[in-house]
Amino acid sequence: MKVSDYIKQTFRDFGVALSDANLLTILLPTKISGEDEVNEDNIQPISVGMTKFIPTLLLRGSSKSVSENGHSKSQSWDIQGIKDYYFLMCKRYGLKDELNTDKPKVIFL
């Protein structure tokens, strides 16, 4: 499976459609091409790139509804699911959780 397809399908599971610009934002820092095949050597940097993109993604509205001339379209996605995925990936890869900075922390003295 191509890297770009993997990323799009993973986000599609949460109801999120990504543009080509979004894919570039995710992939440029990884230096991995969207045309490369996903394998065990590149899955971690791909996942980290996807995880780092999520805070930007959450700046979008969670639902959009447009009505014109009697036709309506709506789009919504699983915001809590994407936040849970983000938390899991941050924990898995040791990334700073940019979304949950106000969680209480326990410090042992």
C-alpha distance (Angstrom), angle and dihedral (degrees) to the residues before:
residue distance angle dihedral
M1 . . .
K2 3.79 . .
V3 3.80 118.0 .
S4 3.82 92.9 -121.0
D5 3.81 91.3 52.1
Y6 3.81 91.3 47.9
I7 3.82 92.0 52.5
K8 3.80 94.2 45.3
Q9 3.81 92.9 47.5
T10 3.79 93.1 47.4
F11 3.80 92.1 53.4
R12 3.82 91.0 40.7
D13 3.83 87.7 62.5
F14 3.82 85.5 67.1
G15 3.80 92.6 45.3
V16 3.81 93.7 -103.6
A17 3.80 121.1 136.6
L18 3.80 115.0 -156.4
S19 3.78 126.4 -152.4
D20 3.79 125.1 -141.2
A21 3.83 87.1 -104.2
N22 3.81 89.3 56.6
L23 3.80 90.0 51.8
L24 3.81 90.4 51.6
T25 3.80 90.5 50.2
I26 3.80 89.6 53.1
L27 3.80 97.8 42.1
L28 3.82 106.9 37.0
P29 3.82 95.1 74.8
T30 3.82 90.3 48.2
K31 3.83 93.8 52.7
I32 3.83 87.2 -137.9
S33 3.80 120.6 132.3
G34 3.77 120.7 -127.4
E35 3.80 86.3 -131.9
D36 3.83 93.2 59.7
E37 3.78 118.7 101.6
V38 3.81 117.8 -109.0
N39 3.80 110.7 -111.6
E40 3.78 140.1 155.8
D41 3.81 91.4 -87.2
N42 3.81 96.3 57.0
I43 3.82 104.7 29.0
Q44 3.82 94.1 89.8
P45 3.83 97.1 52.8
I46 3.81 89.0 44.0
S47 3.81 91.5 51.9
V48 3.80 91.8 46.3
G49 3.82 90.4 50.2
M50 3.80 90.2 50.5
T51 3.79 91.7 48.0
K52 3.80 93.2 50.0
F53 3.82 88.8 52.0
I54 3.83 95.1 55.7
P55 3.85 98.0 81.7
T56 3.82 88.3 55.5
L57 3.78 89.9 46.6
L58 3.80 91.5 53.8
L59 3.80 90.4 59.5
R60 3.80 86.0 74.6
G61 3.77 117.8 87.8
S62 3.79 115.6 -95.3
S63 3.77 93.1 -130.3
K64 3.75 137.7 20.6
S65 3.75 127.0 -166.9
V66 3.78 124.6 -174.8
S67 3.78 125.3 -177.8
E68 3.77 123.8 -174.0
N69 3.79 131.6 160.9
G70 3.79 92.9 -11.9
H71 3.80 94.3 -50.4
S72 3.76 120.6 108.5
K73 3.77 133.5 -170.9
S74 3.75 127.1 -172.4
Q75 3.74 134.7 -174.9
S76 3.76 127.7 -169.1
W77 3.75 136.6 163.2
D78 3.78 140.6 -164.6
I79 3.80 102.9 -91.1
Q80 3.81 94.7 174.9
G81 3.79 90.9 48.2
I82 3.80 92.6 52.7
K83 3.83 90.2 47.1
D84 3.81 90.5 51.1
Y85 3.81 90.1 48.5
Y86 3.81 89.5 49.6
F87 3.82 92.1 50.7
L88 3.81 91.2 48.8
M89 3.82 93.2 49.2
C90 3.82 92.8 46.6
K91 3.78 89.2 52.4
R92 3.82 93.0 44.9
Y93 3.81 95.2 50.0
G94 3.80 99.3 32.8
L95 3.81 93.5 -114.6
K96 3.78 124.3 157.0
D97 3.81 109.3 -100.5
E98 3.81 101.6 -127.7
L99 3.81 93.9 -179.1
N100 3.78 101.1 53.1
T101 3.77 102.4 46.1
D102 3.80 93.2 131.2
K103 3.81 95.5 60.8
P104 3.79 113.3 119.8
K105 3.78 113.8 -102.1
V106 3.77 128.1 -149.4
I107 3.77 115.8 -140.2
F108 3.80 120.1 -169.9
L109 3.79 113.7 -149.1
